[in-house]
Amino acid sequence: MRAMPPTSSAAPVDPHTRTSSRARSRLASLHLVWRLQSRQFLVVWCFAVVFHVGYAVAYGVELYQYVYFLPESVTELRLTYRELGIRTSFDTLQRYTFIVSTGIIVLWHSVQVLTTLKATCAHDGLLSGWKAFFTIDGKYFELGTDVRAIIEIVTQILAIRRIGRAMKTLWLHDLTVGALVLNCWSTPLLRFIWRHEPVKWRFVRLFVGSVIAACFLVVVQLRLAWDVTRLDNSFRGFDVARNTEYRYATELYFVSDWLTTVSTRVAAVSAILTLGTIRSKVLARARRRGSVIVPIVGDRATTFDAAPHVSSLVSHDSPAHRVSNAVFLLLGVAILVTHVFITMRSSAVAGARCIVRVRNGVSTRLPCAALEINCYRLGSAGAADDITKVLQHFDFDVLSALRIAHCPALEVPSSIQQLNSLALFELYNSTLVQWGSDAALSSRHHPSLGCVWILNGV
C-alpha cells in the first residue's frame, strides 16, 4: 500500500488575515507616522495657516497696487513719475502676466487657508488634498531638496541685487543676505545635526525653507508697499532724498522686466510647493493621544500600532551628498564675505556727501543713489576737473540724483554725460561760468532725466 505524503501541521491561513497583512505592508510604504504632542501639533497648524495668510496678504497688496496704481492707468502718477525720471515703459503682456499670476497665487493661498480651517473644524486636524511632487519619504526627496535650494538661491540673489541697488533700508538688505546665507547652510547643517534621523531633518528643512522664503516674498514685499504708499502720500518738494527714494522704491515694487517677473513667480511657486508639503504631512489626529498619521500619497489613512519602516530614505554619507554639502557651504561663505566687504567699505570722499546710500554688489566704485558735491568742502571754485575727480569715485549705474552746491565759478564737466541713470540734477547756490555742449543734458545720454533744478544760482 502506497504511503500518503505527509500533511502539514501548520494552521490554515485565513485569507482575510493575508489580505490585511498585504494592505498593512502597502500602507507602511505609503505613509509616514510623525508623532506630535498637542503643543507641537498646534505649532505646525499655526505655521501652515499663518504663512498662507501672510502670502495671501502680501500678494494681495501687490495685486491691488498693479491694478489700481500702475502709472499706465493713472495720469497724475504717470506725470509725476516722468518728472522724477521713473521708467514706466511696461510691456503689456508682461504686465498682465504679472497681474494674472499674482491673482492666482492670492486665490491659491486663500483657498488653502479656508480648506485648512474647514477641515480642522470637521476632523480636528489639518486636511490637505495637495500631493507634493517630492514627499518626505520619497526616493528622490534629497535630490528635490537640492534642486529646489538651487532655484531658491538664484532667485534670492537676484532679489538681493535689486534690493541693494534701490533701497535705502539697509537693515532689510542685511536681513535678506542673512536669510540667503542661512538657505545655503541649512541643508548641510541640518543633514549633519540629524544625520541619524533623516525623516526629522527633512521635515525641519521644509520649515526653515518656508521661513527663509517668507523673508523675501512677504517681509520685503510689504515693506516695499509701505515705502511706496508713504512716499506717494508725502510732500517731496525739492527734497532730493525723498524724490530719489520714491523713484527707486517705485521701480523696485512695479516690476518692469521679464527676468524679475520670471524669478519672482518661480520663487512664489517654490514657496507654494514647500508649504503644500508641510501641510500634507499633518492630515488628521490619530485616535491614540499624542500621535498623528501623515498620508503622503494615495489612500485613506489607517491607524496601526508601529511606525512603518521608510525604506526609501537614503544615506547622508553618499559622495553626492558630500559634494552638494561642500558646494552649499562654500557658496554661503562666499556670499557672507562679499556682503561684509560691501558693508565695511568706506564711502568717505572729500567734498562729497552721499544723501541716499545703497549697495550695488561687488562694484569697484561706491554705490550712491543721491550725491551732493560741495565746492566749499572740496576746496574748489567749481572747476570741471575737480568735479570729475569726485564723480569718478561713484558708481554711475545707480547714481539717480546729483546736487552741486556752493560753487562760486562752476564749470559743468563733460563727465556728466556718463551718468546714464541720472533722473534729477540740481545746482544750488552756484554761479555758472561754463556749460558747454559736451556737457549737455539730453535724452540720449540721460534717458531717465525728469528734473533740473537751479536754486539760488545764476
C-alpha positions in Angstrom: 0.0 0.0 0.0 1.5 3.3 -1.1 2.3 5.7 1.7 0.4 9.0 1.7 2.5 12.2 1.6 2.8 13.9 5.0 0.4 16.6 5.6 1.4 20.0 7.0 0.6 20.5 10.7 0.5 24.4 10.3 -2.7 26.1 11.0 -4.7 27.2 7.9 -4.1 30.7 6.8 -7.1 33.0 7.0 -7.4 34.8 3.6 -8.7 37.9 5.4 -5.6 37.9 7.5 -3.4 37.6 4.4 -5.2 40.5 2.7 -4.9 42.6 5.9 -1.2 42.0 6.0 -0.7 43.0 2.4 -2.7 46.1 2.9 -0.8 46.9 6.0 2.5 46.4 4.2 1.4 48.6 1.3 0.2 51.4 3.7 3.5 51.2 5.5 5.3 52.1 2.3 3.0 54.9 1.5 2.6 56.5 4.9 4.8 58.2 7.4 3.9 58.4 11.1 5.0 61.6 12.7 4.3 61.6 16.5 3.3 65.1 17.7 2.3 66.2 21.1 -0.6 68.6 21.4 1.6 71.7 21.6 3.7 70.5 18.7 0.6 69.9 16.6 -0.7 73.4 17.4 2.7 74.9 16.3 2.5 73.1 13.0 -1.1 74.1 12.4 -0.3 77.7 13.2 2.7 77.6 11.0 0.8 76.5 7.9 -2.1 78.9 8.4 -0.1 81.9 9.3 2.3 81.6 6.4 -0.6 81.0 3.9 -2.3 84.1 5.3 0.9 86.1 5.1 1.5 85.2 1.4 -2.2 85.9 0.6 -1.9 89.4 2.1 1.5 90.3 0.6 0.5 89.2 -2.9 -3.0 90.8 -2.5 -1.4 94.1 -1.8 0.8 93.7 -4.8 -2.2 92.9 -7.0 -4.0 95.9 -5.7 -1.1 98.2 -6.5 -0.7 96.8 -10.0 -4.4 97.0 -10.8 -5.2 100.5 -9.3 -1.9 102.4 -9.1 0.1 101.3 -12.1 1.2 104.5 -13.9 -0.4 103.4 -17.2 -3.8 103.8 -15.6 -3.4 106.9 -13.5 -2.5 110.1 -15.5 -1.4 112.1 -12.4 1.0 109.4 -11.3 2.4 108.9 -14.8 3.2 112.6 -15.0 4.8 112.5 -11.6 6.9 109.5 -12.5 8.0 111.2 -15.7 9.1 114.3 -13.8 11.2 112.1 -11.5 12.7 110.0 -14.3 10.9 106.8 -13.2 10.7 104.4 -16.1 7.1 103.5 -17.0 7.6 101.6 -20.2 5.7 98.5 -19.1 5.3 95.7 -21.6 1.5 95.0 -21.8 1.9 91.2 -22.0 4.4 91.3 -19.1 2.0 93.5 -17.0 -1.0 91.2 -17.5 1.2 88.1 -16.9 2.1 89.7 -13.5 -1.5 90.5 -12.7 -2.9 87.1 -13.6 -0.1 85.1 -11.9 -0.4 87.2 -8.8 -4.1 86.8 -8.7 -3.8 83.0 -9.0 -1.2 83.0 -6.1 -3.6 85.0 -3.9 -6.5 82.8 -4.8 -4.5 79.6 -4.1 -3.3 80.7 -0.6 -6.8 81.9 0.3 -8.4 78.7 -0.7 -5.8 76.7 1.2 -6.5 78.7 4.4 -10.2 78.1 4.1 -9.7 74.4 3.3 -7.5 74.0 6.3 -9.9 75.8 8.7 -12.8 73.8 7.4 -11.0 70.5 7.7 -9.8 71.4 11.2 -13.3 72.1 12.4 -14.6 68.9 10.9 -11.8 66.5 11.8 -9.7 68.2 14.5 -6.7 68.1 12.2 -5.2 69.6 9.1 -6.6 68.1 6.0 -4.9 68.7 2.7 -5.5 67.3 -0.8 -2.3 68.7 -2.1 0.1 66.0 -3.2 3.7 67.2 -3.1 5.9 66.4 -6.0 8.7 65.4 -3.6 7.4 63.7 -0.5 9.4 63.3 2.7 9.7 59.5 2.3 10.1 59.8 -1.5 13.1 58.2 -3.1 14.3 61.4 -4.7 13.5 63.8 -1.9 17.2 64.6 -1.3 17.7 65.5 -5.0 14.5 67.5 -5.0 15.7 69.4 -1.9 19.0 70.3 -3.6 17.3 71.4 -6.8 14.8 73.5 -5.0 17.5 75.1 -2.9 19.5 76.0 -6.0 16.4 77.6 -7.6 15.6 79.5 -4.4 19.2 80.7 -4.0 19.3 82.0 -7.6 16.0 83.9 -7.3 17.1 85.3 -3.9 20.4 86.5 -5.3 18.5 88.4 -8.0 16.2 89.8 -5.4 19.1 91.0 -3.2 20.7 92.6 -6.1 17.5 94.6 -6.8 17.0 95.5 -3.2 20.7 96.6 -2.7 20.5 98.8 -5.8 17.3 100.5 -5.0 16.5 100.6 -1.2 17.7 103.0 1.4 16.5 100.5 4.1 19.9 98.8 4.7 18.7 96.6 7.5 16.3 94.9 5.1 19.3 94.2 2.8 21.2 92.7 5.7 18.1 90.6 6.6 17.8 89.2 3.1 21.5 88.5 2.9 21.4 86.7 6.2 18.4 84.6 5.0 20.3 83.7 1.8 23.4 82.6 3.7 21.1 80.5 6.0 19.5 79.0 3.0 22.9 77.9 1.7 24.0 76.5 5.0 20.7 75.0 6.2 20.8 71.8 4.1 24.3 70.6 5.0 23.9 71.7 8.7 20.6 70.0 9.2 21.9 66.9 7.4 24.7 66.8 9.9 22.7 67.5 13.0 20.1 64.9 12.2 22.3 62.5 10.2 20.8 59.5 12.1 17.2 60.8 11.8 16.7 61.5 8.1 12.9 61.9 8.4 13.3 64.6 11.0 15.9 66.6 9.1 13.7 66.6 6.0 10.8 67.9 7.9 12.8 70.7 9.6 14.4 71.6 6.3 10.9 72.4 4.9 10.2 74.6 7.9 13.4 76.5 7.6 12.9 76.9 3.8 9.5 78.4 4.4 10.8 80.9 6.9 13.6 82.0 4.5 11.2 82.3 1.6 8.8 84.4 3.7 11.7 86.9 4.3 11.8 87.7 0.6 8.2 87.2 -0.5 6.3 88.6 2.5 8.6 90.9 4.5 10.2 92.6 1.6 7.0 92.9 -0.4 5.1 94.5 2.4 8.0 96.8 3.2 8.1 98.0 -0.4 4.3 98.6 -0.4 4.7 100.6 2.7 7.5 102.7 1.3 5.7 103.4 -2.0 2.5 104.4 -0.1 4.3 106.5 2.4 6.4 108.4 -0.2 3.5 108.8 -2.6 1.4 110.5 0.1 4.2 112.7 1.5 5.3 116.2 0.3 8.5 115.8 -1.5 9.0 119.3 -2.9 12.7 119.9 -3.6 13.8 117.1 -1.3 16.5 115.2 -3.3 16.5 112.3 -0.8 12.7 111.7 -0.8 12.4 112.0 -4.6 15.2 109.5 -5.1 13.8 107.1 -2.6 10.4 107.4 -4.3 11.9 106.7 -7.7 13.8 103.6 -6.8 11.1 102.2 -4.4 8.5 102.5 -7.2 10.7 100.9 -9.8 11.6 98.1 -7.4 7.9 97.5 -6.5 6.5 97.7 -10.0 8.5 95.1 -11.9 9.1 96.1 -15.5 11.5 93.4 -16.8 11.0 89.8 -17.7 13.9 88.4 -15.7 12.4 89.7 -12.4 8.9 88.7 -13.4 10.0 85.1 -14.0 12.3 84.9 -11.0 9.6 86.2 -8.6 7.0 83.8 -10.0 9.3 80.9 -9.7 10.1 81.8 -6.1 6.3 82.0 -5.3 5.7 78.6 -6.9 8.6 77.1 -4.8 7.0 78.6 -1.6 3.7 77.1 -2.5 5.2 73.6 -3.0 7.1 73.9 0.3 4.0 74.9 2.3 2.0 72.2 0.5 4.5 69.6 1.5 4.3 70.7 5.1 0.5 70.7 5.1 0.4 67.3 3.6 2.4 65.8 6.4 -0.3 66.7 9.0 -3.5 65.2 7.8 -5.5 64.3 10.9 -5.3 63.4 14.6 -4.7 59.8 15.3 -7.2 58.3 17.8 -4.3 57.5 20.1 -3.2 60.5 22.1 -0.1 62.3 21.0 0.2 60.9 17.5 -0.8 61.8 14.0 -0.9 59.8 10.9 0.5 61.6 7.9 -0.6 60.3 4.5 1.9 61.1 1.8 0.1 59.9 -1.3 -3.0 58.0 -2.4 -5.1 56.0 0.0 -7.0 57.0 3.2 -5.1 57.0 6.4 -5.2 53.8 8.5 -4.1 53.6 12.2 -1.6 50.8 13.0 0.5 50.1 16.1 4.0 50.7 15.0 5.5 53.3 12.7 6.3 52.0 9.3 9.8 51.4 8.1 10.6 54.0 5.5 12.9 52.0 3.2 13.4 54.7 0.6 15.4 57.1 2.8 19.0 57.3 1.6 22.2 57.7 3.4 23.6 61.1 4.1 27.2 59.8 3.7 27.0 59.3 -0.1 29.6 61.1 -2.3 26.9 63.1 -4.0 25.7 64.5 -0.6 29.2 65.3 0.5 29.8 67.3 -2.7 26.5 69.2 -2.5 27.1 70.0 1.2 30.5 71.4 0.4 29.2 73.5 -2.5 26.4 74.9 -0.4 28.7 75.7 2.5 31.3 77.4 0.2 28.6 79.4 -1.6 27.3 80.7 1.8 30.8 81.6 2.9 31.4 83.5 -0.4 28.1 85.4 -0.1 28.8 86.3 3.5 32.4 87.5 2.8 31.2 89.6 -0.1 28.5 91.2 2.0 30.9 92.0 4.8 33.3 93.6 2.2 30.5 95.7 0.8 29.2 96.9 4.2 32.7 97.7 5.6 33.8 99.7 2.5 34.3 103.3 3.3 32.2 105.8 1.4 34.1 109.0 2.5 35.2 111.2 -0.4 36.5 114.7 0.1 33.9 117.3 -0.9 31.1 114.7 -1.4 28.2 113.6 0.7 26.1 110.6 -0.2 22.5 111.6 0.6 20.9 108.2 -0.2 23.3 105.3 0.2 22.6 101.9 -1.4 24.5 98.7 -2.1 25.4 97.5 -5.5 27.1 94.2 -5.3 30.9 94.0 -5.8 31.2 97.2 -7.9 34.7 98.7 -7.5 33.0 102.2 -7.2 31.0 103.5 -4.4 27.2 103.0 -4.8 25.2 106.1 -4.1 21.7 106.9 -5.3 21.8 110.7 -4.4 25.1 112.6 -4.3 26.0 116.1 -3.2 29.2 117.7 -4.3 30.0 120.8 -2.1 32.6 123.0 -3.7 33.2 124.8 -0.3 34.2 121.5 1.4 36.0 120.4 -1.7 38.2 123.5 -1.6 37.5 124.3 -5.2 35.7 127.1 -7.0 33.9 124.6 -9.2 36.5 123.6 -11.9 35.3 120.8 -14.2 38.4 118.7 -13.4 37.7 118.9 -9.7 34.0 117.8 -10.1 35.1 114.9 -12.4 37.6 113.6 -9.9 34.9 113.4 -7.3 32.4 111.7 -9.7 34.9 109.0 -10.6 34.7 107.5 -7.1 31.0 106.7 -7.6 29.0 104.0 -9.5 27.3 105.7 -12.4 24.8 102.9 -12.8 23.0 103.7 -9.5 23.5 107.4 -9.3 20.0 108.8 -9.7 20.3 112.4 -8.3 23.2 114.8 -8.4 23.4 118.1 -6.5 26.3 120.5 -7.0 26.3 123.3 -4.3 28.2 126.4 -3.2 30.4 126.8 -6.3 31.4 130.4 -7.0 32.6 129.6 -10.5 31.1 126.4 -11.7 32.1 124.6 -14.8 29.8 121.7 -15.6 32.1 118.8 -16.6 31.6 116.7 -19.7 31.7 113.6 -17.5 28.1 114.4 -16.6 27.1 112.7 -19.8 28.2 109.4 -18.4 25.5 109.4 -15.8 23.1 107.3 -17.7 20.8 106.7 -14.7 20.5 110.4 -13.7 16.9 111.4 -13.0 17.4 114.6 -11.1 20.1 117.3 -11.5 20.3 120.2 -9.1 22.5 123.3 -9.0 22.3 125.1 -5.6 23.8 128.4 -4.6 26.3 128.3 -7.5 27.4 130.7 -10.2 27.7 129.1 -13.7 30.6 130.2 -15.8 30.7 127.4 -18.3 28.2 124.8 -19.5 29.4 123.6 -22.9 27.7 121.4 -25.4 29.9 118.5 -24.4 28.2 118.6 -21.0 24.7 118.9 -22.4 21.8 117.0 -20.8 20.0 115.0 -23.4 17.6 112.1 -23.7 20.3 110.1 -25.4 22.7 110.3 -22.5 20.1 110.6 -19.8 17.0 108.6 -20.7 15.6 108.8 -17.2 16.2 112.5 -16.6 13.0 114.2 -15.4 14.0 117.3 -13.3 16.6 120.0 -13.5 16.6 122.4 -10.5 18.6 125.6 -10.4 18.1 127.1 -6.9 19.7 130.4 -5.7 22.1 130.4 -8.6 22.9 132.3 -11.7 
